[in-house]
Amino acid sequence: MSEIPGKCAQARSIILMILNNLDDEVAQFPQELVIYGGNGQIFSNWIQFRLVLYYLSIMDEEQTLALYSGHPMGLFPSHPNAPRVVITNGMMIPNYSTKELYDKFFAMGVTQFGQMTAGSYSYIGPQGIVHGTTITLMNAGRKYLGLENLSGKIFVTSGLGGMSGAQAKAAHIAGCVGVIAESNFSIPILKCCSKFHVCETALRKRHAQGWLDVFSDNLDEVIKLIKQNRDTKHGISIGYLGNVVDLWERLVEEEDLSIELGSDQTSLHNPFNGGYYPVGISFDEANKMMVDDPVQFKQLVQKSLLRQIAAIDALAKRGLHFWDYGNAFLVECARAGADVLQPNAIDDKAFKYPSYIQEFMGRDHHDVSGTDSPFRETANIVDGSAFTADMAIQNVIGDSFRGATWVSIHNGGGTGWGDAMNGGFGMLLDGSKEAAHRAEMMLNWDVSNGVARRCWSGNDFAHETIKRTMQQVPGLVITLPNQVDSKHLEDVL
């Protein structure tokens, strides 16, 4: 970091994170400033990039840089304990936060989709999520199969991109046979040791980086590899270079092949602009249709989703345990017309296949406080507030005056534009007493805020945790709910 130009260490640390986000080994489409998820951007154009780095290189600890959806509005006077950078991405008047209007405003250059960590300079590739993905898979085995050891068991999913790429390594670590489909699209990769560019698919990129063990574009070969490694109980990740619908439908045909676990991590927060490719047409044909005939492309995507969920339903009848990975898969299946809700569902979140957040990850898998996302992080908030965003907004404001080096708040996140509110922070830890104090103060708030919200919504574990924390942290006083006996409620209502 000492080699980076700048007047203060905090600003240099932010430059370091920006450059790391855009490294060709990290970013999905670095030349387009897309970090991950197909459309999660760090900036909208390269002029913004150059201006931001310039401002960071000249600012001091008496200034704060304000960014409006990638646009650096400028340096404003502040003080050393204020954030050096405050980032907002995609903030919209609520009635104008539709996906259709996003396309218009993005094309005008007045907003951008920052995903969860792309627009806040915090993305570090699959390594940032591999621990959570591994825990998710192992807990699925514990909950659904009653097993601590997944050797000989088969896990089928899709996606080998920025976040989904962790699935391959998670399957290997968990010891199961992981089968991951990835469509054949090209990502330009600059090879520093040569004088030319080569194109690799996302699948080949993950294979070259050591995340994926083996791959094939032939379904017969994939089935052969699955059976061989199932029989020998060898933990392995197998990539299928092709459409996930073809994979699921082939597995339905293999009646002697028991698929125990399944999920999906296609980029369905962005289903009609490259996040999900329809089955039956080539990648190039799909890209052309996306531009020339978006209505037909949308129809083909939705037909493919219906075929995919139908295959999953068929395998579920034979013992498959499927879960939604919070990528809007079941949301988009429902919008396509699939029957994905539970019988007698009381709202549109009551899917027959549960979210991994609900089933076997804590609410803090991504952010206990920073994200309001009714189909993922806050999926099981049961007091009626799941579609509110007070917590995420409170969180970023609270982080900003408790010592964060930079803070961000984004419209969207993993589930997509208009479907979540996602806050984030960055903090430079330099070993000083001041940094330790800031970390303690800010992280206590960053966690307690979300635990308090879940306590109030009726979560017993959150209630127990926040009561214990109040005894440990001076000055922490939380409003605790009085639990009403459910039988009394039934009698009254």
MISEBA-54285 format. One line per field, with one value per residue (C-alpha): residue number from 1; x, y, z. Coordinates in nm, 4 decimals. Example, Ala and Ser with C-alpha at 12.3 -4.5 7.8 and 13.67 -1.06 7.14 Angstrom:
BEGIN
num: c(1 / 2)
X: c(1.2300 / 1.3670)
Y: c(-0.4500 / -0.1060)
Z: c(0.7800 / 0.7140)
***
This chain:
BEGIN
num: c(1 / 2 / 3 / 4 / 5 / 6 / 7 / 8 / 9 / 10 / 11 / 12 / 13 / 14 / 15 / 16 / 17 / 18 / 19 / 20 / 21 / 22 / 23 / 24 / 25 / 26 / 27 / 28 / 29 / 30 / 31 / 32 / 33 / 34 / 35 / 36 / 37 / 38 / 39 / 40 / 41 / 42 / 43 / 44 / 45 / 46 / 47 / 48 / 49 / 50 / 51 / 52 / 53 / 54 / 55 / 56 / 57 / 58 / 59 / 60 / 61 / 62 / 63 / 64 / 65 / 66 / 67 / 68 / 69 / 70 / 71 / 72 / 73 / 74 / 75 / 76 / 77 / 78 / 79 / 80 / 81 / 82 / 83 / 84 / 85 / 86 / 87 / 88 / 89 / 90 / 91 / 92 / 93 / 94 / 95 / 96 / 97 / 98 / 99 / 100 / 101 / 102 / 103 / 104 / 105 / 106 / 107 / 108 / 109 / 110 / 111 / 112 / 113 / 114 / 115 / 116 / 117 / 118 / 119 / 120 / 121 / 122 / 123 / 124 / 125 / 126 / 127 / 128 / 129 / 130 / 131 / 132 / 133 / 134 / 135 / 136 / 137 / 138 / 139 / 140 / 141 / 142 / 143 / 144 / 145 / 146 / 147 / 148 / 149 / 150 / 151 / 152 / 153 / 154 / 155 / 156 / 157 / 158 / 159 / 160 / 161 / 162 / 163 / 164 / 165 / 166 / 167 / 168 / 169 / 170 / 171 / 172 / 173 / 174 / 175 / 176 / 177 / 178 / 179 / 180 / 181 / 182 / 183 / 184 / 185 / 186 / 187 / 188 / 189 / 190 / 191 / 192 / 193 / 194 / 195 / 196 / 197 / 198 / 199 / 200 / 201 / 202 / 203 / 204 / 205 / 206 / 207 / 208 / 209 / 210 / 211 / 212 / 213 / 214 / 215 / 216 / 217 / 218 / 219 / 220 / 221 / 222 / 223 / 224 / 225 / 226 / 227 / 228 / 229 / 230 / 231 / 232 / 233 / 234 / 235 / 236 / 237 / 238 / 239 / 240 / 241 / 242 / 243 / 244 / 245 / 246 / 247 / 248 / 249 / 250 / 251 / 252 / 253 / 254 / 255 / 256 / 257 / 258 / 259 / 260 / 261 / 262 / 263 / 264 / 265 / 266 / 267 / 268 / 269 / 270 / 271 / 272 / 273 / 274 / 275 / 276 / 277 / 278 / 279 / 280 / 281 / 282 / 283 / 284 / 285 / 286 / 287 / 288 / 289 / 290 / 291 / 292 / 293 / 294 / 295 / 296 / 297 / 298 / 299 / 300 / 301 / 302 / 303 / 304 / 305 / 306 / 307 / 308 / 309 / 310 / 311 / 312 / 313 / 314 / 315 / 316 / 317 / 318 / 319 / 320 / 321 / 322 / 323 / 324 / 325 / 326 / 327 / 328 / 329 / 330 / 331 / 332 / 333 / 334 / 335 / 336 / 337 / 338 / 339 / 340 / 341 / 342 / 343 / 344 / 345 / 346 / 347 / 348 / 349 / 350 / 351 / 352 / 353 / 354 / 355 / 356 / 357 / 358 / 359 / 360 / 361 / 362 / 363 / 364 / 365 / 366 / 367 / 368 / 369 / 370 / 371 / 372 / 373 / 374 / 375 / 376 / 377 / 378 / 379 / 380 / 381 / 382 / 383 / 384 / 385 / 386 / 387 / 388 / 389 / 390 / 391 / 392 / 393 / 394 / 395 / 396 / 397 / 398 / 399 / 400 / 401 / 402 / 403 / 404 / 405 / 406 / 407 / 408 / 409 / 410 / 411 / 412 / 413 / 414 / 415 / 416 / 417 / 418 / 419 / 420 / 421 / 422 / 423 / 424 / 425 / 426 / 427 / 428 / 429 / 430 / 431 / 432 / 433 / 434 / 435 / 436 / 437 / 438 / 439 / 440 / 441 / 442 / 443 / 444 / 445 / 446 / 447 / 448 / 449 / 450 / 451 / 452 / 453 / 454 / 455 / 456 / 457 / 458 / 459 / 460 / 461 / 462 / 463 / 464 / 465 / 466 / 467 / 468 / 469 / 470 / 471 / 472 / 473 / 474 / 475 / 476 / 477 / 478 / 479 / 480 / 481 / 482 / 483 / 484 / 485 / 486 / 487 / 488 / 489 / 490 / 491 / 492 / 493)
X: c(0.0000 / 0.2965 / 0.3581 / 0.0169 / 0.0205 / -0.1799 / -0.1748 / -0.3484 / -0.3456 / -0.7249 / -0.7487 / -0.4638 / -0.6404 / -0.9489 / -0.7395 / -0.5950 / -0.9432 / -1.0590 / -0.7590 / -0.8089 / -1.1762 / -1.0742 / -0.7920 / -0.8550 / -0.8191 / -1.0991 / -1.3474 / -1.5933 / -1.5750 / -1.3059 / -1.2906 / -1.6589 / -1.6146 / -1.8441 / -1.7133 / -1.9552 / -2.3124 / -2.3251 / -2.4076 / -2.2659 / -2.0496 / -1.7819 / -1.8212 / -2.0262 / -1.7346 / -1.3571 / -1.3666 / -1.5292 / -1.2530 / -0.9800 / -1.1487 / -1.2023 / -0.8393 / -0.7284 / -0.9437 / -0.8266 / -0.4635 / -0.4947 / -0.7429 / -0.6474 / -0.8159 / -1.0153 / -1.2092 / -1.4762 / -1.5414 / -1.9102 / -2.0051 / -2.3469 / -2.3869 / -2.0244 / -2.0053 / -1.7582 / -1.9481 / -1.6327 / -1.4346 / -1.6153 / -1.4692 / -1.5177 / -1.3005 / -1.0624 / -1.3311 / -1.5682 / -1.5643 / -1.3226 / -1.5770 / -1.9577 / -2.1082 / -2.4670 / -2.5658 / -2.9053 / -3.0963 / -3.4358 / -3.7667 / -3.9595 / -4.2250 / -3.9474 / -3.7381 / -3.8583 / -3.6283 / -3.7705 / -3.6827 / -3.3398 / -3.2548 / -3.3570 / -3.1711 / -2.8613 / -2.8530 / -2.8717 / -2.5710 / -2.7480 / -2.7523 / -2.5853 / -2.6321 / -2.3559 / -2.4539 / -2.3547 / -1.9804 / -1.8956 / -1.9928 / -1.8444 / -1.4967 / -1.5227 / -1.5412 / -1.2667 / -1.3936 / -1.5166 / -1.2776 / -1.5065 / -1.7975 / -1.6436 / -1.6660 / -2.0380 / -2.1031 / -1.9217 / -2.1148 / -2.4398 / -2.3661 / -2.2541 / -2.5563 / -2.7817 / -2.6341 / -2.6913 / -3.0483 / -3.1807 / -2.9730 / -2.8719 / -2.5081 / -2.1857 / -1.9982 / -2.1216 / -1.8930 / -2.0815 / -2.3617 / -2.4411 / -2.4971 / -2.6216 / -2.6279 / -2.5318 / -2.2997 / -1.9223 / -1.9087 / -1.7868 / -1.9942 / -2.1234 / -1.7684 / -1.7275 / -1.9717 / -1.7119 / -1.4568 / -1.7285 / -1.8334 / -1.4722 / -1.4206 / -1.7481 / -1.6425 / -1.9428 / -1.9750 / -2.0526 / -2.1930 / -2.2034 / -2.3394 / -2.2044 / -2.3104 / -2.0463 / -1.9873 / -1.6539 / -1.4697 / -1.1637 / -0.8658 / -0.5394 / -0.2444 / 0.0304 / 0.3030 / 0.2142 / 0.1572 / -0.1967 / -0.5411 / -0.7129 / -1.0786 / -1.1804 / -1.5240 / -1.6138 / -1.5883 / -1.2346 / -1.1343 / -1.2423 / -1.0719 / -0.7462 / -0.7646 / -0.8084 / -1.1677 / -1.3073 / -1.1532 / -1.2671 / -1.5139 / -1.6738 / -1.9169 / -2.0504 / -2.3393 / -2.2529 / -1.9060 / -2.0502 / -2.2836 / -1.9927 / -1.7818 / -2.0700 / -2.1205 / -1.7492 / -1.6893 / -2.0138 / -1.9167 / -1.5631 / -1.6939 / -1.4410 / -1.5023 / -1.4812 / -1.6267 / -1.7406 / -1.8219 / -2.0713 / -1.9984 / -2.3533 / -2.7050 / -2.8279 / -3.1705 / -3.0098 / -2.8270 / -3.1365 / -3.3453 / -3.0742 / -3.0598 / -3.4347 / -3.3724 / -3.1037 / -3.3462 / -3.0703 / -2.8914 / -3.0051 / -2.9488 / -2.9570 / -2.8938 / -2.9575 / -2.9596 / -2.9058 / -2.6861 / -2.7590 / -2.7737 / -3.1512 / -3.1428 / -3.0825 / -3.2746 / -3.3348 / -3.0032 / -2.7546 / -2.8076 / -2.9862 / -2.9464 / -3.2386 / -3.1965 / -3.2007 / -3.0213 / -2.6533 / -2.4839 / -2.4349 / -2.7975 / -2.9133 / -2.7031 / -2.8367 / -3.1962 / -3.1449 / -3.0854 / -3.2982 / -3.6040 / -3.6054 / -3.9707 / -3.8987 / -3.5820 / -3.7829 / -4.0336 / -3.7557 / -3.5981 / -3.9294 / -3.9956 / -3.6493 / -3.7205 / -4.0427 / -3.8505 / -3.5825 / -3.8258 / -4.0253 / -3.7118 / -3.6298 / -3.9851 / -3.9527 / -3.6277 / -3.7726 / -4.0333 / -3.7400 / -3.5651 / -3.3879 / -3.3626 / -3.3539 / -3.3073 / -3.3159 / -2.9837 / -3.1329 / -3.0584 / -3.4269 / -3.4559 / -3.7934 / -3.9084 / -3.8484 / -3.9979 / -4.3127 / -4.3168 / -4.2870 / -4.5989 / -4.4557 / -4.6332 / -4.3572 / -4.5550 / -4.6467 / -5.0053 / -5.2165 / -4.9302 / -5.0118 / -4.7769 / -4.5512 / -4.2449 / -4.3805 / -4.1983 / -4.2156 / -3.8372 / -3.6902 / -3.4163 / -3.0760 / -3.0842 / -3.4030 / -3.2937 / -2.9309 / -2.7436 / -2.7620 / -2.9097 / -2.5521 / -2.4273 / -2.4010 / -2.5005 / -2.6915 / -2.7724 / -2.6561 / -2.9094 / -3.2869 / -3.3715 / -3.7059 / -3.6027 / -3.2650 / -3.1123 / -3.4439 / -3.6436 / -3.7770 / -3.8565 / -4.2086 / -4.3504 / -4.4585 / -4.1531 / -3.9621 / -4.0275 / -3.9112 / -3.5572 / -3.5137 / -3.2471 / -3.0097 / -3.0446 / -2.9958 / -2.6932 / -2.5041 / -2.5800 / -2.4654 / -2.1467 / -2.0613 / -2.0170 / -1.8728 / -1.5426 / -1.5930 / -1.3288 / -1.5923 / -1.9626 / -2.2055 / -2.5748 / -2.7105 / -3.0482 / -3.0420 / -2.7835 / -2.7801 / -3.1542 / -3.1532 / -3.2524 / -3.5612 / -3.5656 / -3.3209 / -3.1432 / -2.7793 / -2.5357 / -2.1645 / -1.8542 / -1.4794 / -1.2404 / -0.8649 / -0.7059 / -0.3543 / -0.2759 / -0.3296 / -0.5356 / -0.7618 / -0.8341 / -0.9084 / -1.1530 / -1.3280 / -1.3523 / -1.5010 / -1.7546 / -1.8605 / -1.8713 / -2.0728 / -2.3332 / -2.3138 / -2.4089 / -2.6338 / -2.8556 / -2.9564 / -2.9863 / -3.2128 / -3.4352 / -3.4670 / -3.5324 / -3.8228 / -3.9589 / -3.9886 / -3.6670 / -3.5965 / -3.2234 / -3.1894 / -3.3795 / -3.1420 / -2.8339 / -2.9227 / -3.0103 / -2.6684 / -2.4981 / -2.6674 / -2.5013 / -2.1620 / -2.1725 / -2.2112 / -2.4676 / -2.6533 / -3.0250 / -3.2589 / -3.6387 / -3.7371 / -4.0713 / -4.3155 / -4.3923 / -4.7625 / -4.8842 / -4.9942 / -5.3018 / -5.4114 / -5.3795 / -5.5861 / -5.8585 / -5.8662 / -5.8580)
Y: c(0.0000 / 0.2296 / 0.2278 / 0.3833 / 0.7639 / 0.9585 / 1.1896 / 0.9588 / 0.5850 / 0.5573 / 0.6932 / 0.4706 / 0.1658 / 0.2495 / 0.2818 / -0.0621 / -0.2119 / -0.0497 / -0.1881 / -0.5319 / -0.5325 / -0.4604 / -0.7133 / -0.9497 / -1.2488 / -1.1091 / -0.9146 / -1.0799 / -0.8229 / -0.5785 / -0.4017 / -0.3094 / -0.2247 / -0.5188 / -0.6927 / -0.9845 / -1.0994 / -1.0012 / -0.6361 / -0.5450 / -0.2422 / -0.0527 / 0.2528 / 0.3354 / 0.4622 / 0.4954 / 0.8725 / 0.8076 / 0.5599 / 0.8125 / 1.0949 / 0.8835 / 0.7704 / 1.1304 / 1.2560 / 0.9760 / 1.0547 / 1.4224 / 1.4102 / 1.4369 / 1.3383 / 1.6606 / 1.5652 / 1.3158 / 1.2045 / 1.1721 / 0.9278 / 0.9239 / 0.5894 / 0.5893 / 0.9629 / 1.1450 / 1.4579 / 1.5911 / 1.6345 / 1.8017 / 1.9287 / 1.6882 / 1.5611 / 1.2691 / 1.0538 / 1.0829 / 0.8310 / 0.9167 / 0.8014 / 0.7828 / 0.5751 / 0.5501 / 0.3276 / 0.3093 / 0.5159 / 0.5848 / 0.7445 / 0.4262 / 0.4456 / 0.4611 / 0.1666 / -0.0805 / -0.2943 / -0.1346 / 0.2147 / 0.0949 / 0.0171 / 0.3699 / 0.5504 / 0.3338 / 0.4073 / 0.7774 / 0.7370 / 0.8640 / 0.5429 / 0.2024 / -0.1374 / -0.1908 / -0.5461 / -0.6104 / -0.5477 / -0.4386 / -0.0749 / -0.0549 / -0.1844 / -0.4885 / -0.7811 / -1.0437 / -1.3230 / -1.6699 / -1.6755 / -1.4239 / -1.6673 / -2.0154 / -2.0572 / -1.9798 / -2.1973 / -2.4888 / -2.4478 / -2.4275 / -2.7533 / -2.9360 / -2.8139 / -2.9307 / -3.2771 / -3.2594 / -3.1299 / -3.3233 / -3.6411 / -3.6683 / -3.6978 / -3.5349 / -3.6920 / -3.6280 / -3.8768 / -4.0626 / -3.8045 / -3.5900 / -3.2144 / -3.0523 / -2.6781 / -2.4125 / -2.1157 / -2.0772 / -1.7003 / -1.4581 / -1.5772 / -1.9072 / -2.0186 / -2.1056 / -2.3952 / -2.6148 / -2.5771 / -2.6163 / -2.9504 / -3.0698 / -2.9615 / -3.1221 / -3.4481 / -3.4927 / -3.5205 / -3.1653 / -3.1125 / -2.7503 / -2.6321 / -2.3167 / -2.1799 / -2.1320 / -1.7590 / -1.5866 / -1.3659 / -1.1754 / -1.2581 / -1.0664 / -1.2996 / -1.0828 / -1.3237 / -1.2954 / -1.0250 / -1.1205 / -1.1719 / -1.5069 / -1.5817 / -1.8276 / -1.9289 / -1.8710 / -2.2466 / -2.2656 / -1.9659 / -2.1419 / -2.4610 / -2.2761 / -2.1088 / -2.4430 / -2.3976 / -2.6633 / -3.0111 / -3.1444 / -3.0514 / -3.1717 / -3.0394 / -3.3918 / -3.5057 / -3.8736 / -3.8027 / -3.5986 / -3.8836 / -4.1284 / -3.9063 / -3.8703 / -4.2455 / -4.3242 / -4.0779 / -4.1637 / -4.5304 / -4.4601 / -4.1947 / -3.9492 / -3.5812 / -3.3915 / -3.0959 / -3.1697 / -2.8861 / -2.9217 / -2.6720 / -2.6292 / -2.5270 / -2.6186 / -2.7194 / -2.9880 / -3.1159 / -3.1348 / -3.3020 / -3.5606 / -3.6409 / -3.7084 / -3.9677 / -4.1397 / -4.3317 / -4.5318 / -4.2141 / -4.0740 / -3.6982 / -3.6055 / -3.2286 / -2.9465 / -2.5696 / -2.2943 / -1.9858 / -1.8466 / -1.4648 / -1.4433 / -1.0991 / -1.0061 / -1.2752 / -1.1044 / -0.9297 / -1.2154 / -1.3521 / -1.6630 / -1.8183 / -2.0136 / -2.3738 / -2.4799 / -2.1868 / -2.1008 / -1.8349 / -1.6119 / -1.6575 / -1.5685 / -1.2535 / -1.1431 / -1.2100 / -1.0259 / -0.7093 / -0.7662 / -0.9299 / -0.8898 / -0.9967 / -1.3361 / -1.3691 / -1.3155 / -1.5781 / -1.8311 / -1.7589 / -1.8147 / -2.1363 / -2.2584 / -2.1756 / -2.3766 / -2.6734 / -2.6439 / -2.6326 / -2.9206 / -3.1365 / -3.0369 / -3.1249 / -3.4661 / -3.5377 / -3.4078 / -3.6834 / -3.9286 / -3.7872 / -3.4688 / -3.1968 / -2.8639 / -2.5177 / -2.1680 / -1.9858 / -1.6387 / -1.5594 / -1.5019 / -1.8455 / -1.9286 / -1.5682 / -1.5786 / -1.9278 / -1.7929 / -1.4937 / -1.7366 / -1.9171 / -2.2118 / -2.3466 / -2.2951 / -2.1859 / -2.4066 / -2.5306 / -2.2672 / -2.0154 / -1.6949 / -1.4729 / -1.4786 / -1.5713 / -1.9104 / -2.1203 / -2.4987 / -2.5087 / -2.3033 / -2.0440 / -2.1577 / -1.8599 / -1.9904 / -2.3499 / -2.3794 / -2.0517 / -1.7829 / -1.4444 / -1.3174 / -1.5260 / -1.2097 / -0.9281 / -0.9467 / -0.5748 / -0.4361 / -0.5985 / -0.5950 / -0.8640 / -1.0442 / -1.3350 / -1.3894 / -1.2230 / -1.1249 / -1.4148 / -1.5342 / -1.2033 / -1.2956 / -0.9782 / -0.8300 / -0.6068 / -0.8229 / -0.5765 / -0.2713 / -0.1321 / 0.0663 / -0.1702 / -0.1352 / 0.2431 / 0.2692 / 0.0466 / 0.2535 / 0.5756 / 0.4192 / 0.2801 / 0.6211 / 0.7938 / 0.4975 / 0.4769 / 0.3257 / 0.4258 / 0.4176 / 0.3337 / 0.2406 / 0.1828 / 0.0101 / -0.0514 / -0.4234 / -0.6865 / -1.0570 / -1.0740 / -0.7793 / -0.4198 / -0.3191 / -0.6431 / -0.5522 / -0.2717 / -0.3472 / -0.1535 / -0.2028 / -0.0592 / -0.0739 / -0.0176 / 0.0289 / -0.1516 / -0.0175 / -0.1651 / 0.1605 / 0.1996 / 0.4400 / 0.1808 / -0.0820 / 0.1546 / 0.2330 / -0.1360 / -0.2297 / 0.0519 / 0.0068 / -0.3731 / -0.3866 / -0.1631 / -0.3442 / -0.6733 / -0.5584 / -0.3583 / -0.6707 / -0.8932 / -0.6350 / -0.6239 / -1.0030 / -1.0098 / -0.7688 / -0.9785 / -1.2812 / -1.4784 / -1.6557 / -1.6971 / -1.3275 / -1.2434 / -1.4557 / -1.3172 / -0.9501 / -0.9909 / -1.1456 / -0.8743 / -0.5988 / -0.7407 / -0.7294 / -0.3953 / -0.0763 / 0.1631 / -0.0979 / -0.0850 / -0.2677 / -0.2661 / -0.6267 / -0.7751 / -0.9400 / -1.2803 / -1.3577 / -1.7135 / -1.8427 / -2.0119 / -1.6816 / -1.5187 / -1.7945 / -1.7481 / -1.3721 / -1.3848)
Z: c(0.0000 / 0.0553 / -0.3216 / -0.3899 / -0.4204 / -0.1662 / 0.1326 / 0.3806 / 0.4439 / 0.4409 / 0.0865 / -0.0320 / 0.1124 / -0.0932 / -0.4101 / -0.3345 / -0.3071 / -0.6319 / -0.8201 / -0.6664 / -0.7697 / -1.1282 / -1.1470 / -1.4370 / -1.2044 / -0.9871 / -1.2011 / -1.4391 / -1.7201 / -1.6064 / -1.9423 / -1.8934 / -1.5229 / -1.4374 / -1.1275 / -1.0889 / -1.1373 / -1.5033 / -1.4374 / -1.0961 / -1.1688 / -0.9828 / -1.2088 / -1.5178 / -1.7261 / -1.7182 / -1.6664 / -1.3283 / -1.2476 / -1.3310 / -1.1411 / -0.8296 / -0.8224 / -0.8718 / -0.5848 / -0.3562 / -0.4360 / -0.3358 / -0.0464 / 0.3197 / 0.6460 / 0.6532 / 0.3385 / 0.2290 / -0.1293 / -0.2244 / -0.5025 / -0.6699 / -0.8532 / -0.9616 / -1.0289 / -0.8001 / -0.6980 / -0.5370 / -0.2167 / 0.0720 / 0.4019 / 0.6931 / 0.9800 / 1.0553 / 1.2201 / 0.9231 / 0.6366 / 0.3594 / 0.0993 / 0.1046 / -0.1792 / -0.2971 / -0.5894 / -0.7547 / -0.5007 / -0.6578 / -0.5689 / -0.4654 / -0.7391 / -1.0002 / -0.8815 / -1.1441 / -1.3548 / -1.6702 / -1.5526 / -1.4422 / -1.8043 / -1.9040 / -1.6261 / -1.6627 / -2.0361 / -1.9516 / -1.7220 / -1.4110 / -1.2071 / -1.1830 / -1.0200 / -0.7658 / -0.6635 / -0.3002 / -0.3129 / -0.6681 / -0.6283 / -0.2802 / -0.3738 / -0.1444 / -0.3869 / -0.3552 / -0.5815 / -0.4804 / -0.1832 / -0.0141 / -0.0080 / -0.0180 / 0.3595 / 0.3594 / 0.0549 / 0.2168 / 0.5413 / 0.3449 / 0.1645 / 0.4778 / 0.6730 / 0.3903 / 0.4385 / 0.8122 / 0.7868 / 0.4890 / 0.4912 / 0.8566 / 0.7500 / 0.8635 / 0.5717 / 0.2174 / 0.0418 / -0.2284 / -0.2357 / -0.5404 / -0.5418 / -0.8642 / -0.9265 / -1.1793 / -1.1999 / -1.2001 / -1.1981 / -0.9358 / -0.6415 / -0.7778 / -0.8570 / -0.4898 / -0.5314 / -0.7000 / -0.4215 / -0.1571 / -0.3077 / -0.3065 / 0.0553 / 0.1646 / -0.0016 / -0.2291 / -0.6067 / -0.7131 / -1.0637 / -1.1772 / -1.5118 / -1.6739 / -2.0121 / -2.2772 / -2.2731 / -2.3197 / -2.0754 / -2.1979 / -1.9792 / -2.0104 / -1.9723 / -1.8262 / -1.9323 / -2.3006 / -2.5592 / -2.6517 / -2.5072 / -2.4967 / -2.4328 / -2.1674 / -2.0519 / -1.6901 / -1.6450 / -1.7844 / -1.5759 / -1.2554 / -1.3707 / -1.4393 / -1.0986 / -0.9215 / -0.8121 / -1.0484 / -1.0699 / -1.4092 / -1.6821 / -2.0028 / -2.2625 / -2.3202 / -2.0989 / -2.1465 / -2.0108 / -1.7229 / -1.6236 / -1.6420 / -1.4137 / -1.1679 / -1.1379 / -1.1118 / -0.8306 / -0.6541 / -0.6469 / -0.5223 / -0.2772 / -0.4128 / -0.3445 / -0.6731 / -0.8610 / -1.2169 / -1.4527 / -1.7369 / -2.0131 / -2.1351 / -2.0398 / -1.6931 / -1.8282 / -2.0429 / -1.7348 / -1.5142 / -1.7847 / -1.8519 / -1.4814 / -1.4863 / -1.7583 / -1.5479 / -1.3278 / -1.1595 / -1.0479 / -0.7152 / -0.6797 / -0.3128 / -0.3110 / -0.5558 / -0.5919 / -0.8497 / -0.8750 / -1.2195 / -1.2226 / -1.2118 / -1.0588 / -1.4247 / -1.6160 / -1.9504 / -2.0042 / -1.9877 / -1.6387 / -1.7667 / -2.1120 / -2.2616 / -2.3615 / -2.7259 / -2.8884 / -2.9063 / -2.6983 / -3.0032 / -3.1114 / -2.7618 / -2.7516 / -3.0891 / -2.9894 / -2.6614 / -2.8655 / -3.1761 / -3.0199 / -2.6395 / -2.6159 / -2.7731 / -2.5651 / -2.2469 / -2.3591 / -2.4204 / -2.0816 / -1.9066 / -2.1024 / -1.9989 / -1.6360 / -1.6553 / -1.7976 / -1.5309 / -1.2400 / -1.3925 / -1.3983 / -1.0413 / -0.9332 / -1.0985 / -0.9165 / -0.5889 / -0.6108 / -0.6255 / -0.3202 / -0.4305 / -0.1656 / -0.3495 / -0.1998 / -0.3417 / -0.3105 / -0.2861 / -0.6510 / -0.7388 / -0.9044 / -0.7513 / -0.7839 / -1.1592 / -1.1882 / -1.0234 / -1.2585 / -1.5498 / -1.4296 / -1.2365 / -0.9301 / -0.6739 / -0.3667 / -0.0751 / -0.0511 / 0.1267 / 0.1043 / 0.2903 / 0.0858 / -0.2199 / -0.0112 / 0.0971 / -0.1624 / -0.1559 / -0.1807 / 0.1023 / 0.0905 / 0.2141 / 0.4510 / 0.6113 / 0.6310 / 0.7286 / 0.7411 / 1.0048 / 0.9235 / 0.9375 / 0.6440 / 0.4366 / 0.6705 / 0.9939 / 0.9666 / 0.6348 / 0.4032 / 0.3821 / 0.1269 / 0.1669 / -0.0563 / 0.1094 / 0.4176 / 0.5751 / 0.4291 / 0.7633 / 0.9306 / 1.0372 / 1.1917 / 0.8585 / 0.8144 / 0.5644 / 0.2821 / 0.4754 / 0.4529 / 0.7745 / 0.9075 / 0.6116 / 0.6073 / 0.9828 / 0.9504 / 0.6959 / 0.8841 / 1.2107 / 1.0569 / 0.9117 / 1.2466 / 1.4354 / 1.2506 / 0.9044 / 0.6491 / 0.3752 / 0.3646 / 0.0885 / 0.0351 / -0.2774 / -0.4338 / -0.5000 / -0.4256 / -0.4921 / -0.5615 / -0.7987 / -0.8551 / -0.6576 / -0.4563 / -0.1793 / 0.0007 / 0.0668 / 0.2829 / 0.3280 / 0.4853 / 0.4655 / 0.7523 / 0.7540 / 1.0485 / 1.0945 / 1.4367 / 1.6242 / 1.9414 / 1.7556 / 1.4876 / 1.7523 / 1.9224 / 1.5942 / 1.5059 / 1.8425 / 1.8351 / 1.4737 / 1.4618 / 1.7832 / 1.6208 / 1.2874 / 1.4533 / 1.7384 / 1.5032 / 1.3124 / 1.6185 / 1.7839 / 1.4745 / 1.4695 / 1.8423 / 1.7945 / 1.5071 / 1.7353 / 1.6899 / 2.0196 / 1.9575 / 1.8764 / 2.1958 / 2.4015 / 2.2241 / 2.2590 / 2.6286 / 2.6889 / 2.4851 / 2.6862 / 2.9972 / 2.8266 / 2.6441 / 2.8502 / 2.7099 / 2.5029 / 2.5884 / 2.3489 / 2.3369 / 2.4107 / 2.3038 / 2.5405 / 2.3962 / 2.3685 / 2.4105 / 2.0688 / 2.2166 / 2.3656 / 2.0247 / 1.8640 / 2.1261 / 2.0729 / 1.6930)
***
